[in-house]
Amino acid sequence: MIDVIPFLLIAAVFWFLLIKPQMDEKRVQEELVQSLAKDDMVVTASGIHGQIAQVMADTILLDIGGKNRITLEKASVVRRVDGPTSK
């Protein structure tokens, strides 16, 4: 029984330092993706700043300035920007 305690401690440390933070980050990303709406200012994983022109099932149409619009996967959005972005 005493031999099992170190393994349980290692498993607990592994859980709290690696698995739990990763699960929390995934949950926050999923909530962001689900809450995307037209006219939100966002930044993508590749660093593109823009305003959402249209939200579809799995994709968004992103207005990146002028008459330029690109279609991206919703999952590529990493954060919402409160202020104006540089277009």
FENSULGI-V729162 format. One record per residue. N is the residue number from 1. PHI is phi in radians with two decimals (* if undefined). Layout:
BEGIN
N|PHI / N|PHI
END
This chain:
BEGIN
1|* / 2|-1.11 / 3|-1.20 / 4|-1.43 / 5|-1.02 / 6|-1.06 / 7|-1.16 / 8|-1.16 / 9|-1.13 / 10|-1.11 / 11|-1.11 / 12|-1.14 / 13|-1.10 / 14|-1.01 / 15|-1.06 / 16|-1.32 / 17|-1.65 / 18|-2.08 / 19|-1.32 / 20|-1.07 / 21|-1.05 / 22|-1.17 / 23|-1.15 / 24|-1.11 / 25|-1.12 / 26|-1.12 / 27|-1.11 / 28|-1.11 / 29|-1.11 / 30|-1.12 / 31|-1.12 / 32|-1.07 / 33|-1.08 / 34|-1.21 / 35|-1.66 / 36|-1.10 / 37|-2.46 / 38|-0.98 / 39|1.32 / 40|-1.22 / 41|-1.60 / 42|-2.37 / 43|-2.17 / 44|-1.61 / 45|-1.09 / 46|-1.54 / 47|1.61 / 48|-1.39 / 49|-1.75 / 50|-3.04 / 51|-2.01 / 52|-1.24 / 53|-1.65 / 54|-2.74 / 55|-1.98 / 56|-2.00 / 57|-1.00 / 58|-2.04 / 59|-2.27 / 60|-2.30 / 61|-1.79 / 62|-1.87 / 63|-1.49 / 64|-1.89 / 65|2.09 / 66|1.05 / 67|-1.81 / 68|-1.56 / 69|-2.35 / 70|-2.27 / 71|-1.74 / 72|-2.30 / 73|-1.19 / 74|-1.02 / 75|-1.13 / 76|-1.38 / 77|-1.38 / 78|-1.84 / 79|-2.80 / 80|-1.73 / 81|-1.88 / 82|-1.35 / 83|-1.59 / 84|-1.18 / 85|-1.74 / 86|-1.50 / 87|-1.80
END
